[in-house]
Amino acid sequence: MIPLSRAVGPPDNREPITDNCAKSASAFTLIELTVVMLIIATLAALLMTGASGAFERARKTQAKNDVIQIATAVNAFYTEYGRYPVNITNTANDAFFGTGSTPAGSTPYGTNNVLLNVLRSISSDPNAVALNPRQIVFLSPGGAKNTVPPRGGIATADNCYYDPWGSQYAIVIDTNYDNTLTNPYSDSDGSAGTTPLRFGVVAYSYGKNGALGGGSASSPYTSEGGSAGVFKGSSDILSW
């Protein structure tokens, strides 16, 4: 009789359990890591493109509201006083406020703060007091962002009214009272309205390239499609 302590059972052919399978299941190969990084980069690019488009649409919406409000304020001044808020020096021409090219048939009267001070009733400006003696506030825009150039409002340094891209809003007023204004754009297909324009006042933004119409730009502005002086294909914003 074989003692119990020396009894031999059936052979155990099972492999010893190791963690190789667990390691294999949890590890990433180089190809998998590359694919994941490509997916993340693609999603990030799509997100940035979407965000950039959303910001640009917001700028255009703000600029459209601004130019309409400027034109409305000038017309409200005319209704109140029976004249436009300009010290006319050339009765044969219309009046232009802003920077950039002066439209044909217009006389430049300085940067747009000359007009905006009157509409905002800035009491420290003698011209504004003289033209708006009832001290009526026809327009009250917010302050511009403190950038170079300022953007999206009235700049504290010069009281000029800047669009969301950093250019002063341009304004043309019918100060020769012939019920027409020269269209500042050269489009011949009606994209920029009629020629001449049948308004007492128009306001417009030069858009992201900081110049009338489309085309190339220098810093801090951004080049765009279209051609110089042509509204079609540009990012310019019009009140009309």
Secondary structure as GFF3:
##gff-version 3
##sequence-region A 1 240
A	DSSP	three_ten_helix	4	6	.	.	.	ID=ss1
A	DSSP	alpha_helix	20	26	.	.	.	ID=ss2
A	DSSP	alpha_helix	30	81	.	.	.	ID=ss3
A	DSSP	beta_strand	94	97	.	.	.	ID=ss4
A	DSSP	beta_strand	106	108	.	.	.	ID=ss5
A	DSSP	alpha_helix	113	120	.	.	.	ID=ss6
A	DSSP	alpha_helix	126	131	.	.	.	ID=ss7
A	DSSP	beta_strand	153	154	.	.	.	ID=ss8
A	DSSP	beta_strand	161	162	.	.	.	ID=ss9
A	DSSP	beta_strand	170	173	.	.	.	ID=ss10
A	DSSP	beta_strand	201	205	.	.	.	ID=ss11
A	DSSP	three_ten_helix	207	209	.	.	.	ID=ss12
A	DSSP	beta_strand	213	215	.	.	.	ID=ss13
A	DSSP	beta_strand	224	228	.	.	.	ID=ss14
A	DSSP	beta_strand	237	238	.	.	.	ID=ss15
###
